[in-house]
Amino acid sequence: MIKRYIVWGWIATLCAVLVCEGGAWATEKMTIDAVVGQALRRNPAVAGAEAELAASKEVLISARADRLPSLSAGYSWTGLHREPIQKSVGGDFPVGYRKQSGWDVQVAQPLFTGYALKSAHGLARLGVDAEGLERRETFQQLVLATRQACHRLLLAQRLLAVAEDEVASLTDHKRVATLNHGQGLIPLNDLLKSEVALAGAVQNRNRAESEAEKARIAINRLMARAPSTPLALDEVHVPPVWSQEAETLEGLAVSRRPRVSLLRLGVRQASLGETAAKSGYYPTVSLVGRYAKNGEAPFPDENAFTHTDSASLTLEASWTLWNWGKTGAGAAEKAHLRRAVEAALSDAEAAVRQDVQNALLDRSVARKNINTAERSRVQARENWRITKVQYDQQVATSTDVIDARSYQTSADSNYYQALYAYMDALAVLDYATGEPVAPMSP
């Protein structure tokens, strides 16, 4: 019995250690880069993009196979009611078996299809390239979404800390106001103002807690983790401003953005589609080789009425001479689509240039706001310190204290909002310029 208690004691201790360590691991701080890496490895959108790319490669294999020789085989068995005969003046002569069977093997090689098969192969190859670009776009969008989600969580945590500091400050002010009112130093309405301000601060803190929790849940979803999974992020350091000129960044956007590259591929696809549509103007030619055996047995080796086996080589050609303008209409449709894609390409190039300009403007505004907010925080903190001293000396009122605390809360919030707006602008600028994203190994 004692041994049993000892064993169970060791098991309980081990479980406690594992739980504690598991909790420590669960709350281990992650960098934003680590979160991005997890998202690239586990997000369902990545698996979907990989599957789409794999599917396009299978289409390419199929299109390539259409240009190669095909091998087919067949078997038949026929049971007739009566033996086949040939009637003549001299009488009836059998010309076949009542039960007949045969098999054949055939090889067909397309020789010329009016460029239809060649165009289909080219379209399939471009389809693989297009899915590769779609995959890149998925990666870049996921990286942007993850970085911005991390910024929202860090901002929410900062604002929560500001809200908690405000609650603590106003709680202390209410305590002092209650003592002063009890001693008859301040009127009742001053005490009531401090209580109302504290209630408002508590509500703001509760909202800040909710926003932080929502941001954490959003990041867990991007990493394909359970919503309740604990998450702690390392703080970010503000990187230096890029030195590239706007024109250089615009050039990167036009050359690297998958959206633009996809439209360039679209122009080529439309041109190949036009070529494929015009293939109807040409004949199709193929070469067919066939070997067959026929007879009475299930797998015949001889035939009393004709040759047991036969072999043939056939050159087949077909040409549609008139189809009421269907081929021409199909070719014209593809030509119009090509012009439409060319127009979309021109607009997309202008759009990505605008994306870069917008991101640069957002970065510039956020940077200026950071500098302004830093000065404002210093002033607000000093104002709060002076106002508290004045209130203790009965020179200031509760309204002055509440206003000073509100100014400090606003200054702190504005600073952190400007800081993470700057980080967001950098993330958007990376996306706008098509910053390459390396796929993560599982």
Beta strands, then each sheet from edge to edge (+ up, - down):
strand 1: 29-30
strand 2: 70-79
strand 3: 85-88
strand 4: 91-94
strand 5: 99-112
strand 6: 232-233
strand 7: 284-295
strand 8: 309-318
sheet 1: 1+ 6+
sheet 2: 2+ 5- 7+ 8-
sheet 3: 3+ 4-
end
